[in-house]
Amino acid sequence: MSFQNKELDDDHILYESLEEFDIELYEMSQVEAEDKEPTRYGSYYIMEANNRTKSFKVATFVNVTIQDAAAYHPQFMYQAVLRTAIGNPDYIFNMTTTPIPVSPILR
C-alpha cells in the first residue's frame, strides 16, 4: 500500500513511511506549545492492521521521561488490538506488573 502523508482528522495522520513519522515526532517535540500538555506517554506507528487475517504490526514509541510510560503506553495498544480482533469493543485487558526486587549487590 502506498500513500502520501494525509491528515485523516485532527488527531490522526497517515505517513508514507516510518522515517516520515519519526521526523514528524521529532519536529513536534521541538515545538513548545501549551496545548501539548500533559506530556505524552508516546506514539504508535501502525504498519499493518488486518482483522481478517488477525495480523497486527505496531511500533510503539515511548516517552521514557515519564515513569509509567513503558508499562502503560503499550498496554493501551494491546487492549485496542484485542478488542478489534475479538470483535468486542468493551473487552478489558488488565495486566499487573511487579518490579523485580533490588538485589543485595545494588543496595
C-alpha positions as CSV (number, residue, x, y, z in Angstrom):
1,M,0.0,0.0,0.0
2,S,1.4,3.4,-0.9
3,F,0.0,6.8,0.1
4,Q,1.1,10.3,0.7
5,N,1.1,11.8,4.2
6,K,-2.6,12.5,4.7
7,E,-4.5,14.1,7.6
8,L,-7.4,11.9,8.5
9,D,-8.8,14.2,11.2
10,D,-7.4,16.5,14.0
11,D,-5.7,13.6,15.8
12,H,-4.7,11.1,13.1
13,I,-2.4,11.3,10.1
14,L,-1.2,8.6,7.7
15,Y,2.5,8.8,7.0
16,E,4.3,7.4,3.9
17,S,7.0,5.7,5.9
18,L,8.3,5.1,9.4
19,E,11.1,7.6,8.6
20,E,8.5,10.4,7.8
21,F,6.7,9.5,11.1
22,D,9.9,9.7,13.1
23,I,10.8,13.1,11.6
24,E,7.4,14.5,12.4
25,L,7.6,13.2,16.0
26,Y,11.0,14.9,16.4
27,E,9.8,18.2,15.0
28,M,6.7,18.1,17.2
29,S,8.9,17.6,20.3
30,Q,10.9,20.7,19.4
31,V,7.9,23.0,19.5
32,E,7.0,24.5,22.8
33,A,3.2,24.7,23.0
34,E,1.0,24.9,26.0
35,D,-1.7,22.8,24.3
36,K,0.6,19.8,24.2
37,E,0.2,19.3,28.0
38,P,0.1,16.9,29.7
39,T,3.2,15.4,28.3
40,R,2.6,12.4,26.0
41,Y,3.3,8.9,27.0
42,G,4.3,8.1,23.5
43,S,3.1,7.4,20.0
44,Y,2.1,4.4,17.8
45,Y,3.0,3.7,14.2
46,I,0.7,1.1,12.8
47,M,2.4,-0.8,10.0
48,E,-0.3,-3.4,9.4
49,A,-3.8,-3.9,10.8
50,N,-5.7,-6.7,9.1
51,N,-8.5,-8.1,11.2
52,R,-9.4,-10.7,8.5
53,T,-6.1,-12.4,9.0
54,K,-5.6,-11.2,12.6
55,S,-2.3,-9.7,11.6
56,F,-1.3,-6.5,13.5
57,K,2.1,-4.9,13.4
58,V,2.7,-1.8,15.6
59,A,5.7,0.1,16.6
60,T,5.4,1.8,19.9
61,F,7.4,5.0,20.7
62,V,7.6,5.6,24.5
63,N,8.5,8.8,26.2
64,V,10.9,7.4,28.8
65,T,11.0,10.7,30.7
66,I,7.6,9.6,32.2
67,Q,8.0,7.0,34.9
68,D,5.0,4.8,34.0
69,A,5.0,5.2,30.2
70,A,6.9,2.0,29.4
71,A,4.4,-0.1,31.3
72,Y,1.1,1.8,30.4
73,H,1.5,3.1,26.9
74,P,1.9,-0.3,25.1
75,Q,-1.0,-1.6,27.2
76,F,-3.4,0.8,25.5
77,M,-2.5,-0.7,22.1
78,Y,-2.7,-4.3,23.3
79,Q,-6.2,-3.7,24.5
80,A,-7.2,-1.9,21.3
81,V,-5.8,-4.8,19.1
82,L,-7.6,-7.4,21.2
83,R,-10.9,-5.5,21.1
84,T,-10.7,-5.4,17.3
85,A,-9.5,-9.0,16.9
86,I,-12.3,-10.5,19.0
87,G,-14.9,-8.0,17.9
88,N,-15.8,-6.8,21.4
89,P,-15.4,-3.0,21.9
90,D,-16.0,-3.4,25.7
91,Y,-13.3,-6.0,26.3
92,I,-10.9,-5.0,29.1
93,F,-7.4,-6.5,29.1
94,N,-5.9,-6.0,32.5
95,M,-2.3,-6.6,33.3
96,T,-0.4,-6.5,36.6
97,T,3.3,-5.8,36.6
98,T,5.6,-6.2,39.6
99,P,9.0,-4.8,39.7
100,I,12.0,-7.2,40.2
101,P,13.3,-6.8,43.8
102,V,16.6,-4.9,44.1
103,S,19.4,-7.3,44.5
104,P,21.7,-7.1,47.6
105,I,24.6,-6.0,45.3
106,L,22.7,-3.0,44.1
107,R,21.5,-1.9,47.6
